[in-house]
Amino acid sequence: MTVTQIHELNEKFQKSAVQLSELIPSGTLVQATSMLIRSARKIDERFLKLVSASSEIKFNQIMSQLEDETDEVLFILDQLEMANKKQKISLINDFLKDGYELVSIYSKCFDHIIDKKVKKED
């Protein structure tokens, strides 16, 4: 998967969050989707910086920020999943699936980039 494809998936996820909050406009859901959009944007921006990080210190700083934002996204997705267990709204379930998939892709990319960095240093 290319960086551009990952960026497009991230944008699609953000648009889905907006649509979800428009279709089900509860205060809690709007707040959760707003936080997800903010974190998704930060992850997208920092991911591009991580790929081009020139120093080990900068790489480690960006990686730490990415881990924090990814954890935030996972926490919010988990909260939405728990809240939706009773209602089982398919629109929310689909959104959650896409969100978890996006985080998984980023996680795999992080691992791959770290592996390349380690091999380069050896």
Phi, psi and omega in degrees: 000137182272165177299322179296318179295321178295317177301317180295321176297320179297314178298320178298318178297316179298317179295321177297323178296318178297313180299319180298316181290335176282324182281327179233080189279052175278151183302318181293318180293320178298317179297315181296315181292326176297317178294322178295319179297315179301312181293321179298320177296316179297318179298315180299313181296315183287331177299317178297322177293324180297316181301326183253014181300130186268334181238160180294323179297313179297317179302312182295322178297312181295318179299319178297317178296319179295320178298317179298313181293321178296317176300320178298315179297314179299319179298313181294317178299318178298319179296317177297319180297316179296318180293333184267359182300322181283314185281328179051053179284119186298326178299318178290319178300317178296318179298315179298317179302313179297320180295314179296323178295317179298315179297321179297318179297313178300317181300316178296320178295317178302313180300316180296316180295318178296316178302315179297319180296316180295316179297323179294323181287332179286000000 
